[in-house]
Amino acid sequence: MQSGVRFEEETSKKKNEAESQSGGPLPVRNRVVSSSFIYNMKYENLGKCIIINNKNFASKTGMSTRNGTDKDAGNLQKCFRSLGFDVSVFNDFSCNQMKEILQKASEENHENSACFACILLSHGEGDCIYGTDDFIPIKELTILFRGDKCKSLLGKPKLFFIQSCRGTEFDDGIQTDSTPVTDSDANPGCRIPVEADFLFAYSTVPGYYSWRNVDRGSWFVQALCSVLHEHGKELEIMQLLTRVNHQVAINFESQASDPRYCQKKQIPCLVSMLTKELYF
């Protein structure tokens, strides 16, 4: 009871201080929620989710075995199924196989689905991702779902989650002083950009290494599954992924005997061309 009283006193004190600094009462701001700006998810199916999980690579690529990725794939499969997706997992695919399975998915009829999701787990470099035999620009895979190529997903969310390195840089972090730590309302004949309604959630920012634990899986996927499990059916997609960013940034730090790889940090990167809010 005393702690509750103390909390109320501190809250009142902070409010009074804020009001005195601003010269009057703080304005009350209500959240604006409009169905016109929320994707329609009332379809027969939520949608298909394709997981491509590449663990083993041809020696010519110079890429090592991605231990821990099977943990990621298993957790993601459970997580996205619990949201309502029809999940398929494909292991150790070459570049051609990756392109073929996504080409096939883009040619399917998604009229009865609310959205589409694809998760890529592999090695990467820059804007490219590795198949078991070589690397391929991520754009070559995602372009298959553009509005002019996959008409049944026109105006619907197309979500890509990419767990891979995007370079070799390490984020050393910095100490802070804070406490640790089809569109229903589009007019007939309306034209929309072919690149609209995509969301790319990268495990790290361009140029940087993406960390993975051989037992627990990658930092990004651990955080993504944790947030989706707890809030996946409550929060909007950008709220969910902002919480993923927070978890990765605050809760994870590398530990290694070699100081070159010790106490490194990571921050995921969101690129959104969504045109509405998305609630699963």
N, C-alpha and C positions, 0 to 999 in steps of 0.2 A: 504493500500500500504506500509506504514511504517513497519507494522508487517512482511510483506513478505520480505522486504529488510533486516530487522533484522534477520529473519530466515535464509536467504541466507548467511549473514555475519557470523552467528554463525556456520552454517554448514561448510562453507569454513574454518573457524578457527579450528574447530574440525578435519577436514580432514588434514589440514596442520600439526596440532599437532600430529595426528596419523602417518603421513608420516615421520615426523622428528624423532619420536620414533622408527619407524621400519627401518629407514635408506633409505627410498625411497617410490615410489608410491605404494599404496595398490593394490594387485592383483585383477583383475576383475573375479568374479566367476559367471558363468551362470548356471541356473538351468537345470538339465538334465532330460528330460521327454522322456521315451521310451514306445511305445505301447506294447513292449514285457513284460514290468513289470507292466501292468495295467490289472486288471480283465476285461474280456469281459462281458459287460452288455447289449449287443445287442441281447436280447432274447425277446420272445413274452410278457413275464411278468417279472417285477422286482422281484417278489417273494412273498411268504406268510409271514405275521407277526402275531405271536400269542402272545397275552397279557393275562397273568394270574394275576388277581387282587384279592388278598386275604385280606379282611377287617375284617371279623368276625371269631372268633376261639372258638373251644370247650373249656369249662372251665377246662378240664383236662390238657390242654396244658399250662395253666397259662399265656397265651398271651392276651394282651389287644386289644381292637378294634383299628384298624388303621385308625383313622379319617384323612381325607385329601387324602387318596389313590384314591378315586373316581375322584378327581380333576386330579391326575396324570394320571389315566387311560384314562379319556376323552381327555386330552391334547395330550397324546401320540397317541391315535387313530387318531386324526385330523392330527397330525404332520406326522406320518408314511404314512397315506393315501395320503397326499399332495406330499410325495416323490414318490409315485407310488405303494406302497405295498398293497396287499390284506389283510386287517386287521380283525382279529377276537378277541373279548374280552370274557374271561371266568371269572366269578366272584365266589369267595368263593369255591375253589376246594380243595378236600382232597388230600392227597399224591397219592393215587391210581388214582384219576381222573387226576391229573397233569401228571402222568406218562402215563396214557392211551391216553390222547389227544396228547401228544408229540410222543408217539409210533405210533399213527395213522398218524400223520404228517410225520414222518420219513419213513413210508411205502408208502406214496403217490409218484406219479411220478413228479419229479421236472425238467424234461428234458427241458421244455419250460420256466424255471425260471432262473434268473441270480444269485439269492442268497436266503437265508432264514434268518429270524430274529425272536427272541423270547425275550419277556420282562417279567421278573418275579418281581412282587410287593408283598412283604410279610415281615413277621418277619424272622429273621435269626440268626444264631449263628455259627461262624467259617465258615466251608465250607458246611454248611447245610442250607436249607431253609424250612420254615414251610408251610405245607398244613393246612387246617382248623382243622385237627384232630391230627397231629403229625408233626415231621420234617423228611426230606429226604436229603441225600447228593446231592448236585447240580450235581455232576458227574453222578449220576444215570439217570439224565434227559438229560444231554448234550451228554452222550456216545451214545445215540440212533442215533446221526447224524454223527458218525465217518465214515470215508471213506469206511470201510469194512462193514458197516451196512446200510448206506443210499447211494447207488451207484449213484443215479440220482443227488446228490449234490457233487459228487466227483470233487475236483478241484475248487469248488465254495465257496464263503464266507458264513460262518455260524456265525451269529452275536447274541450274548446273552448280554442283558442289565439287570443288577440285582440290584434292589433297595431293600436293606435289611440291617439290622445290621449284623456285622461280629464279634461282641464281645460287651463288656460293657465299654471299655476304652473311655475316652474323650480326644480330642486333645485341649490342652490349648493354642496352638498357641505360637508365639514368636514375639516380637517387632523387626522390622528391622530398619536400618538407612535410607532405601530408601524411596522415596515418596510413601504415601499410594496408597493407592490404589482404465466244463471239460476243462482241461487246453489245449488250442489250440496248444501251442508250446512244449508240452511234446512229447517225442519220442514214437512211437508205442511200447507198452509193458513196458513203463516206470513205475517204482514203486515209489510211493510217500507215505510219512508217513500217517497213518490213522488219526493222530491227527492234520494234517495240515489244514490250512484255517479256523481256528476258531478265533473268537475275543470275549473276555470277558470284558465287561465294568462294573465294580463293582462301586457302589455308594461310597464305602469307602474302606480303606485298611484293611488287616486282623487284627482282634482283636478289631476294633473300632466300636463305635456307629454311626448310620446313621440318620441324622436329618430330621424331617418332620414337616411342618407347617400344622395345622389342617384346615386352610382356603385356603392356596395357594399350598399345596402339598409339596413334598420332595424337598430339595435343589437340589439334583442331577437331578431330572426330570425337575424341573423348568429351570435349566441351559441347559440341553440337548435339550429341546424343543425350547428354545430361540435360540441356536446356529444352530440347524437344520432348523428352520424357516428362519433364515437370510442367512445362507451360505450352506445349505444342498445339493444344486445342483452345488456348485462351488468348494468347497474344498475337499481334500482327507480325508478319514475317520479318520486317525490319527491326521490330522490338526484340524478336527472338535472336536474330543474328547480331544485334548490338550486345545482347547479353553474352553471346558466344565470344565476341571480341573481348568483352570484359573478363570473362573467365580465363581465356588464353593469356591475356596480358598480365593479369594479376596472380593467377593460381599456378602458373607453370614457369619453371626456370631450369635450365640444364645443369646437370651435375656430372662431372667427369674428372678423372685423375689428371688428364692433360689440361693445363690452364687455358689452352687455346679454345677449348670447347666447353669451358665451365662458366656458369652463371650467365648464360645467354638467354635472351627473351625472344618473343615472337608476337606479331599482331596480324590477324587475318585481314582480308581486304574484300570489301563488298562493292560490286559494280552493278547498279540497278537501272534497268530501262523499263521497270514496271510502271504502269500508268494508273494503277489503283492500289488500294490496300488489299492485302491477302491474309485471310484467316482460314486455317485448315478446319 
